Amino acid sequence: MSIEKADVIDGIGLRPDGVVEMLISDHLEWNGEQHHQLLAAKIEAYANAILSGQLAESYPPAEGRQVCIKLVWQHVPNAAAVRFFGAVEQQLSSAGIDFTQTALPDGF
């Protein structure tokens, strides 16, 4: 999956700490507004699924649990992306949703 398909959840699972983690897989270079728009649309779709109850409907273990949207990127983010992540984290936090981002592990 990829950020280019906003209507598809790239991955979902239950962490050992009981938090439901929704994965976004990002393979694109950080060079332009289109990347931010694609990522924003994907994050918005995930947040809407969480807030509307659609997530718990389609993934019953999510019922009543904390949810974290986790972005896994292949290419090191530029300064604009880092600022974007901060804004996303703040906005999602206000809705009770966690947000994290990290590099794709070596070997993938």
For each residue, the residues with C-beta under 8 A, 3 or more apart:
1: 5 8 9 10 11 25
2: 5 10 25 26 27 28
3: 6 24 25 26 27 28 35 38 39 42
4: 38
5: 1 2 8 42
6: 3 38 41 42 44 45
7: 45
8: 1 5
9: 1 12 22 23 46 49
10: 1 2 22 23 24 25
11: 1 22 23 25
12: 9 20 21 22 23 59 62
13: 20 21 23
14: 18 19 20 21 61 65
15: 18 19 20 21 68
16:
17:
18: 14 15 65 66
19: 14 15 65 66 67 68 98
20: 12 13 14 15 55 59 61 62 65 66 67 68
21: 12 13 14 15 67 68 69 70
22: 9 10 11 12 46 50 55 67 68 69 70
23: 9 10 11 12 13 70 72
24: 3 10 39 42 43 46 69 70 71 72
25: 1 2 3 10 11 72 104
26: 2 3 39 71 72 73 74
27: 2 3 74 75
28: 2 3 35 38 74 75
29: 35 75
30: 35 75 76 77 78 80 81
31: 35 78
32: 35 36
33: 36 37
34: 37 38
35: 3 28 29 30 31 32 38 39 81
36: 32 33 39 40 80 81 84
37: 33 34 40 41
38: 3 4 6 28 34 35 41 42
39: 3 24 26 35 36 42 43 71 84
40: 36 37 43 44 84 88
41: 6 37 38 44 45
42: 3 5 6 24 38 39 45 46
43: 24 39 40 46 47 69 71 88 92 99
44: 6 40 41 47 48
45: 6 7 41 42 48 49
46: 9 22 24 42 43 49 50 69
47: 43 44 50 51 69 92 95 97
48: 44 45 51 52 54
49: 9 45 46 52 54 55 58
50: 22 46 47 54 55 62 67 95 97
51: 47 48 95 97
52: 48 49 55
53: 56 57
54: 48 49 50 57 58
55: 20 22 49 50 52 58 59 62 67
56: 53 59 60 62 63 64
57: 53 54 60
58: 49 54 55
59: 12 20 55 56 62
60: 56 57 63
61: 14 20 65
62: 12 20 50 55 56 59 65 67
63: 56 60
64: 56
65: 14 18 19 20 61 62
66: 18 19 20 96 98
67: 19 20 21 22 50 55 62 97 98
68: 15 19 20 21 22 97 98 99 100
69: 21 22 24 43 46 47 92 97 98 99 100
70: 21 22 23 24 99 100 101 102
71: 24 26 39 43 85 99 100 101 102
72: 23 24 25 26 101 102 103 104
73: 26 76 77 101 102 103 104
74: 26 27 28 103 104 108
75: 27 28 29 30
76: 30 73 103
77: 30 73 81 82 85 101
78: 30 31 81 82
79: 82 83
80: 30 36 83 84
81: 30 35 36 77 78 84 85
82: 77 78 79 85 86
83: 79 80 86 87
84: 36 39 40 80 81 87 88
85: 71 77 81 82 88 89 99 101
86: 82 83 89 90
87: 83 84 90 91
88: 40 43 84 85 91 92 99
89: 85 86 92 93 99
90: 86 87 93 94
91: 87 88 94 95
92: 43 47 69 88 89 95 97 98 99
93: 89 90 96 97 98 99
94: 90 91
95: 47 50 51 91 92
96: 66 93
97: 47 50 51 67 68 69 92 93
98: 19 66 67 68 69 92 93
99: 43 68 69 70 71 85 88 89 92 93
100: 68 69 70 71
101: 70 71 72 73 77 85
102: 70 71 72 73
103: 72 73 74 76
104: 25 72 73 74 108
105: 108
106:
107:
108: 74 104 105
